[in-house]
Amino acid sequence: MPARDITSVALVAGEVSGDLLGGLLLQGLRERWPQVRTFGMGGAQMCAQGFDAWWPIEKNSVRGLWEVLPRLPELLRIRRNLTARILQIRPDVFIGVDVPDFNFGLEERLRRAGIRTVHFVSPSFWAWRPKKLLRLKAAADHVLCLYPFEPELLAAAGVPATYVGHPLARALTFDPDPVAARRALGLSPDAPTLALLPGSRTAEIKYLAPRFFAAAALLRKVYPTLQCVVPVVPHLMSAVQTAAQGSGLGGALHLIEGQSHTVLAACDVTLITSGTATLEAALLGRPMVIAYAMPASTHRLMRLLYTRQQPWIGLPNILCAPRPWPRLPAGVDPHAWGDWPDAPFVVPELIQEAATPAAMAQAVQNWLAAPEKIAQVKQRFALLHDELDRDTAHLAADAIETLLAR
């Protein structure tokens, strides 16, 4: 039996990934407290669980330094209105799902007013922004963590936290049949297949997709039967088609609306941008080459604002690395890629100036020419899948119930 009844919960999520996590969390809350009322900002997955979305999740789906600035007045106005409405209702608990730049300020205000606050998804203070840890400590009574190493790091800073696993591990079957996936997509079942995932934002498509397509064209010279498949967010289809023009890939390039998991299941190797998609590829057991680059002006600004804490940018490398992680050597520029001695890389990363079409093509070719290395990385990814596969919905509900019972 629950330690206490919960009648209302406020949540704020951002991005498609936050909607997925929020929907899963709401499922666990509703199973524990069937009559609970939930409201705030969310998307379709959350609304399917009876969530009352005062604002749609698209209002909070913005990232990047320059992308946020024109939206900042609207976002601040929404946050003020959200705060006022939540304070008027005074729910049993507020849960901020990711988007720390939006949620931390909201959580701090609610916490000062006596409302319990939970933050779902620890910000990656261990990777980029150590000062975020101070904000997190001020904002959240408890943190629900996706990765097993995070509660220990947070506890050392005096932040209570619970590891609840990553829902993607339960949602994705490890190492699915590539032939079946190719047939489902209308691809040749026997031809070598490269999945290209150049990003899900307009700026990424504009800046990265031409490089990815140029790398694929180089690979086609070595593997004439190579088929290249791209899962495309529907509203970006026109931008991807424009980026593909002049690549010379012709009929070897297949643009698929959505279905990113099926595309990854179909491939032998994926050339992929940094982000959650790299974790999805690992959980599906697919070798990858991670590549990312941004305009020089943005990169210079990031060097001023963020401090890199460890050698990797890709989640598969971060999660598969032995801990404790290597420390930054004295005198090394924290933003200098590839200047971190003895750092193990499970999959290659090509960042900024290193992310050239030729380097990408060579890194993919290295995988295709070494089936024994593919077998090794699949074994490591299988262990990662097992480590992250937890009953996230119920573990999260347990942690929230324990917090409110204090």
C-alpha positions as CSV (number, residue, x, y, z in Angstrom):
1,M,0.0,0.0,0.0
2,P,1.2,3.5,-0.7
3,A,2.6,5.5,2.2
4,R,0.3,8.3,1.3
5,D,-2.2,9.2,-1.4
6,I,-1.1,11.5,-4.2
7,T,-3.8,13.5,-5.9
8,S,-1.9,15.8,-8.2
9,V,1.5,16.0,-10.0
10,A,2.8,18.8,-12.2
11,L,5.3,17.9,-14.9
12,V,7.3,19.9,-17.5
13,A,9.0,18.1,-20.4
14,G,10.9,19.2,-23.5
15,E,11.9,17.5,-26.8
16,V,10.5,14.2,-28.1
17,S,12.8,12.3,-25.8
18,G,11.4,14.1,-22.8
19,D,7.9,13.3,-23.9
20,L,8.8,9.6,-24.1
21,L,10.3,9.6,-20.6
22,G,7.4,11.6,-19.2
23,G,4.9,9.2,-20.7
24,L,6.6,6.3,-19.2
25,L,6.8,8.0,-15.8
26,L,3.1,8.9,-15.9
27,Q,2.3,5.2,-16.6
28,G,4.0,4.2,-13.4
29,L,2.4,7.0,-11.4
30,R,-1.1,6.1,-12.7
31,E,-0.6,2.5,-11.9
32,R,0.3,3.4,-8.3
33,W,-2.3,6.2,-7.9
34,P,-5.1,5.6,-10.4
35,Q,-6.9,8.9,-9.6
36,V,-3.9,11.2,-9.8
37,R,-4.4,14.4,-11.7
38,T,-1.4,15.4,-13.9
39,F,-0.8,18.7,-15.7
40,G,1.8,21.1,-17.1
41,M,3.8,21.0,-20.3
42,G,4.0,17.8,-22.4
43,G,3.5,16.0,-25.6
44,A,1.5,13.1,-27.2
45,Q,3.1,10.3,-25.2
46,M,2.2,12.1,-21.9
47,C,-1.3,13.1,-23.1
48,A,-1.9,9.4,-23.9
49,Q,-1.6,8.8,-20.1
50,G,-4.3,11.4,-19.3
51,F,-1.9,14.3,-19.0
52,D,-3.4,17.8,-19.2
53,A,-1.0,19.8,-21.4
54,W,-1.4,23.5,-20.6
55,W,1.3,24.1,-23.2
56,P,2.5,21.7,-25.9
57,I,6.0,20.2,-25.7
58,E,7.0,22.0,-28.9
59,K,7.1,25.3,-26.9
60,N,10.1,23.8,-25.0
61,S,11.8,22.0,-27.9
62,V,14.6,24.4,-28.5
63,R,18.4,23.9,-28.1
64,G,21.6,25.7,-29.1
65,L,22.9,29.1,-28.1
66,W,21.6,31.0,-31.1
67,E,18.4,29.0,-31.5
68,V,17.3,29.9,-27.9
69,L,17.8,33.7,-28.1
70,P,14.9,34.7,-30.3
71,R,12.6,32.4,-28.3
72,L,13.8,33.6,-24.8
73,P,11.1,36.2,-24.1
74,E,8.4,33.6,-24.9
75,L,10.0,30.9,-22.8
76,L,10.4,33.2,-19.8
77,R,6.8,34.3,-20.1
78,I,5.6,30.6,-20.2
79,R,7.8,29.8,-17.2
80,R,6.3,32.7,-15.2
81,N,2.8,31.6,-16.0
82,L,3.5,27.9,-15.3
83,T,5.0,28.9,-11.9
84,A,1.9,30.9,-11.0
85,R,-0.6,28.2,-12.0
86,I,1.3,25.5,-10.2
87,L,1.7,27.6,-7.0
88,Q,-2.1,28.2,-7.1
89,I,-2.9,24.4,-7.3
90,R,0.0,23.3,-5.1
91,P,0.4,19.7,-6.3
92,D,2.0,17.0,-4.2
93,V,5.1,17.0,-6.3
94,F,6.6,18.7,-9.3
95,I,8.7,16.7,-11.8
96,G,11.0,18.4,-14.3
97,V,11.8,16.0,-17.2
98,D,15.2,17.0,-18.5
99,V,15.5,20.6,-20.1
100,P,17.4,21.9,-17.1
101,D,17.8,25.4,-18.5
102,F,14.0,25.8,-18.3
103,N,13.2,23.5,-15.4
104,F,15.8,24.5,-12.8
105,G,14.5,28.0,-12.3
106,L,11.0,26.7,-12.1
107,E,12.0,24.0,-9.6
108,E,13.9,26.4,-7.4
109,R,10.9,28.7,-7.1
110,L,8.5,25.8,-6.3
111,R,10.9,24.3,-3.8
112,R,11.2,27.6,-1.9
113,A,7.4,27.7,-1.8
114,G,7.3,24.3,-0.1
115,I,6.5,22.0,-3.0
116,R,8.6,18.9,-3.4
117,T,10.6,18.8,-6.6
118,V,12.0,15.8,-8.6
119,H,14.3,16.2,-11.6
120,F,14.1,13.3,-14.1
121,V,17.4,12.9,-16.1
122,S,20.5,14.3,-14.4
123,P,22.2,17.0,-16.5
124,S,25.6,15.9,-17.8
125,F,27.6,17.8,-15.3
126,W,30.1,15.0,-15.5
127,A,30.7,15.7,-19.2
128,W,30.4,19.4,-19.9
129,R,28.9,21.7,-17.3
130,P,30.1,21.1,-13.7
131,K,28.4,24.3,-12.5
132,K,25.0,22.6,-13.3
133,L,25.5,20.5,-10.3
134,L,25.2,23.5,-8.0
135,R,21.9,24.5,-9.7
136,L,20.6,20.9,-9.5
137,K,21.3,20.8,-5.8
138,A,19.3,24.0,-5.3
139,A,16.5,22.9,-7.6
140,A,15.7,19.3,-6.8
141,D,14.8,17.3,-3.6
142,H,15.5,14.1,-5.6
143,V,17.0,13.1,-8.9
144,L,16.0,10.2,-11.1
145,C,19.0,9.0,-13.0
146,L,19.2,7.2,-16.4
147,Y,22.8,5.9,-15.9
148,P,24.1,3.7,-13.1
149,F,27.2,5.8,-12.3
150,E,25.3,9.1,-11.6
151,P,23.8,8.5,-8.1
152,E,27.3,8.0,-6.6
153,L,28.5,11.2,-8.2
154,L,25.5,13.1,-7.1
155,A,25.6,11.7,-3.5
156,A,29.2,13.0,-3.2
157,A,27.8,16.4,-3.8
158,G,24.9,16.0,-1.3
159,V,22.2,15.4,-3.9
160,P,19.8,12.4,-3.3
161,A,19.4,10.3,-6.4
162,T,18.0,7.0,-7.6
163,Y,19.1,5.0,-10.6
164,V,15.9,4.0,-12.6
165,G,17.5,2.6,-15.8
166,H,17.0,3.9,-19.3
167,P,13.6,3.1,-20.9
168,L,15.2,2.7,-24.3
169,A,16.9,-0.5,-23.2
170,R,13.5,-2.1,-22.5
171,A,12.0,-0.7,-25.6
172,L,14.7,-1.9,-28.0
173,T,15.5,-5.5,-28.8
174,F,19.3,-6.1,-28.8
175,D,20.8,-7.1,-32.2
176,P,17.6,-7.4,-34.3
177,D,17.6,-9.2,-37.6
178,P,19.1,-6.8,-40.2
179,V,17.7,-8.8,-43.2
180,A,14.1,-8.5,-41.8
181,A,14.6,-4.8,-41.2
182,R,15.9,-4.2,-44.7
183,R,12.9,-6.0,-46.2
184,A,10.6,-3.9,-44.1
185,L,12.2,-0.8,-45.5
186,G,12.1,-2.0,-49.1
187,L,15.9,-2.4,-49.3
188,S,18.0,-5.1,-50.8
189,P,18.3,-7.8,-48.1
190,D,21.8,-8.9,-49.2
191,A,23.6,-5.6,-50.0
192,P,25.9,-4.0,-47.4
193,T,24.0,-1.2,-45.7
194,L,25.1,2.1,-44.1
195,A,22.7,4.1,-42.0
196,L,23.3,7.9,-42.1
197,L,22.0,9.9,-39.2
198,P,23.1,13.5,-39.6
199,G,20.8,15.0,-37.0
200,S,17.3,15.9,-36.3
201,R,17.6,19.7,-36.3
202,T,17.7,22.1,-39.2
203,A,21.1,23.5,-38.3
204,E,22.6,19.9,-38.1
205,I,21.1,19.0,-41.5
206,K,22.5,22.1,-43.0
207,Y,26.0,21.8,-41.6
208,L,26.5,18.0,-41.3
209,A,24.4,16.2,-43.9
210,P,26.5,17.3,-46.9
211,R,29.6,15.9,-45.2
212,F,27.8,12.6,-44.4
213,F,26.6,12.2,-48.0
214,A,30.1,13.0,-49.3
215,A,31.6,10.3,-47.1
216,A,29.0,7.8,-48.3
217,A,29.9,8.7,-51.9
218,L,33.6,7.9,-51.2
219,L,32.5,4.6,-49.6
220,R,30.5,3.7,-52.7
221,K,33.8,3.7,-54.7
222,V,35.1,0.9,-52.5
223,Y,31.8,-0.9,-52.0
224,P,29.8,-0.4,-55.3
225,T,26.7,-2.2,-54.0
226,L,26.6,-0.2,-50.7
227,Q,23.1,1.1,-50.0
228,C,22.7,4.2,-47.8
229,V,19.6,4.8,-45.8
230,V,18.6,8.0,-43.9
231,P,15.7,8.2,-41.4
232,V,14.3,11.7,-41.7
233,V,12.2,13.7,-39.4
234,P,9.2,14.6,-41.6
235,H,9.4,18.3,-41.4
236,L,13.1,18.1,-42.4
237,M,12.6,16.0,-45.6
238,S,13.0,18.9,-47.9
239,A,16.2,20.1,-46.2
240,V,17.7,16.6,-46.4
241,Q,16.8,16.3,-50.1
242,T,18.5,19.6,-50.8
243,A,21.6,18.5,-48.9
244,A,21.7,15.2,-50.9
245,Q,21.7,17.0,-54.2
246,G,25.0,16.7,-56.0
247,S,26.2,13.9,-53.7
248,G,26.3,11.5,-56.7
249,L,24.6,8.8,-54.6
250,G,21.6,8.6,-56.9
251,G,19.5,5.4,-56.3
252,A,21.9,4.2,-53.6
253,L,20.5,6.8,-51.2
254,H,17.2,5.9,-49.5
255,L,15.4,8.6,-47.5
256,I,12.9,7.1,-45.1
257,E,10.4,9.2,-43.2
258,G,10.9,8.4,-39.5
259,Q,11.6,4.7,-38.5
260,S,15.0,5.5,-37.1
261,H,15.1,2.3,-35.1
262,T,14.2,0.1,-38.1
263,V,16.9,1.9,-40.1
264,L,19.5,1.3,-37.4
265,A,18.4,-2.4,-37.2
266,A,18.9,-2.7,-41.0
267,C,22.4,-1.4,-41.1
268,D,25.9,-3.0,-40.9
269,V,27.4,0.2,-39.6
270,T,26.0,3.7,-38.9
271,L,27.6,7.1,-39.4
272,I,25.8,9.1,-36.8
273,T,25.8,12.5,-35.0
274,S,26.4,12.8,-31.2
275,G,23.2,12.5,-29.1
276,T,20.6,10.0,-27.9
277,A,20.7,8.3,-31.3
278,T,24.1,7.0,-30.6
279,L,22.8,5.2,-27.5
280,E,19.9,3.8,-29.6
281,A,22.5,2.4,-32.0
282,A,24.4,0.8,-29.2
283,L,21.3,-0.7,-27.6
284,L,20.5,-2.2,-31.0
285,G,24.1,-3.6,-31.2
286,R,25.3,-1.6,-34.2
287,P,28.9,-0.4,-34.7
288,M,29.1,3.2,-35.4
289,V,31.3,6.2,-36.3
290,I,30.3,9.3,-34.3
291,A,30.8,12.6,-36.0
292,Y,29.9,16.1,-35.1
293,A,30.9,19.6,-36.1
294,M,29.4,23.1,-35.7
295,P,30.2,26.6,-37.1
296,A,33.5,28.0,-35.9
297,S,31.8,30.9,-34.2
298,T,29.5,28.6,-32.2
299,H,32.5,26.4,-31.3
300,R,34.4,29.4,-30.0
301,L,31.5,30.5,-27.8
302,M,31.1,27.0,-26.4
303,R,34.7,27.0,-25.4
304,L,34.1,30.0,-23.3
305,L,30.9,28.7,-21.7
306,Y,31.5,25.0,-21.2
307,T,34.4,23.0,-19.7
308,R,34.9,19.4,-21.0
309,Q,35.3,17.0,-18.1
310,Q,36.3,13.8,-19.9
311,P,37.6,12.6,-23.3
312,W,34.4,11.5,-25.0
313,I,31.4,13.1,-26.6
314,G,29.4,10.0,-27.5
315,L,27.3,8.2,-24.9
316,P,28.5,4.7,-26.0
317,N,32.1,5.6,-25.2
318,I,31.1,7.3,-21.9
319,L,28.9,4.4,-20.7
320,C,31.3,1.7,-21.8
321,A,34.5,3.2,-20.4
322,P,36.0,1.7,-17.3
323,R,35.7,3.9,-14.2
324,P,37.2,5.9,-12.7
325,W,37.4,8.0,-15.8
326,P,40.8,9.4,-16.8
327,R,41.5,12.9,-15.6
328,L,42.4,15.8,-17.8
329,P,46.3,16.0,-18.0
330,A,47.8,19.2,-16.8
331,G,48.4,21.7,-19.5
332,V,46.0,20.1,-22.0
333,D,43.3,22.3,-23.6
334,P,40.0,20.7,-22.4
335,H,38.5,21.4,-25.8
336,A,41.4,19.8,-27.8
337,W,39.9,16.6,-29.3
338,G,42.2,13.6,-29.5
339,D,44.7,15.1,-27.0
340,W,43.8,12.9,-24.0
341,P,46.3,10.1,-23.7
342,D,45.3,6.6,-22.8
343,A,41.6,7.2,-23.1
344,P,39.8,4.1,-24.5
345,F,37.3,4.6,-27.3
346,V,34.9,1.8,-28.0
347,V,33.7,3.5,-31.2
348,P,35.6,6.3,-33.1
349,E,34.7,9.9,-32.7
350,L,35.4,12.6,-35.3
351,I,34.8,16.0,-33.9
352,Q,35.0,19.5,-35.5
353,E,38.0,19.8,-37.8
354,A,38.5,16.0,-37.7
355,A,35.0,15.4,-39.1
356,T,35.9,15.4,-42.8
357,P,34.2,13.2,-45.4
358,A,37.5,11.3,-46.0
359,A,38.0,10.6,-42.3
360,M,34.4,9.5,-41.9
361,A,34.6,7.2,-44.9
362,Q,37.9,5.6,-43.7
363,A,36.4,5.0,-40.2
364,V,33.3,3.3,-41.6
365,Q,35.6,1.2,-43.9
366,N,37.6,0.1,-40.9
367,W,34.5,-1.4,-39.4
368,L,33.4,-3.1,-42.6
369,A,36.8,-4.6,-43.1
370,A,37.0,-6.1,-39.5
371,P,34.1,-8.4,-38.6
372,E,36.0,-9.6,-35.6
373,K,35.9,-6.0,-34.2
374,I,32.2,-5.8,-34.9
375,A,31.7,-9.0,-32.9
376,Q,33.7,-7.5,-30.0
377,V,31.8,-4.3,-29.8
378,K,28.5,-6.1,-30.0
379,Q,29.5,-8.1,-26.9
380,R,30.2,-4.9,-25.1
381,F,26.9,-3.3,-26.2
382,A,25.0,-6.4,-25.0
383,L,26.4,-5.8,-21.5
384,L,25.4,-2.2,-21.7
385,H,21.9,-3.2,-22.8
386,D,21.6,-5.5,-19.7
387,E,22.9,-2.8,-17.4
388,L,20.4,-0.1,-18.5
389,D,17.4,-2.4,-18.7
390,R,15.3,-1.7,-15.6
391,D,11.6,-1.3,-14.8
392,T,12.0,2.5,-15.0
393,A,8.3,3.3,-14.5
394,H,8.0,1.4,-11.2
395,L,11.4,2.3,-9.9
396,A,10.7,6.0,-10.5
397,A,7.3,5.7,-8.7
398,D,9.0,4.0,-5.8
399,A,11.5,6.8,-5.4
400,I,8.8,9.5,-5.6
401,E,6.6,7.6,-3.0
402,T,9.6,7.4,-0.7
403,L,10.4,11.1,-1.0
404,L,6.8,12.1,-0.2
405,A,6.6,9.7,2.7
406,R,9.4,11.4,4.6
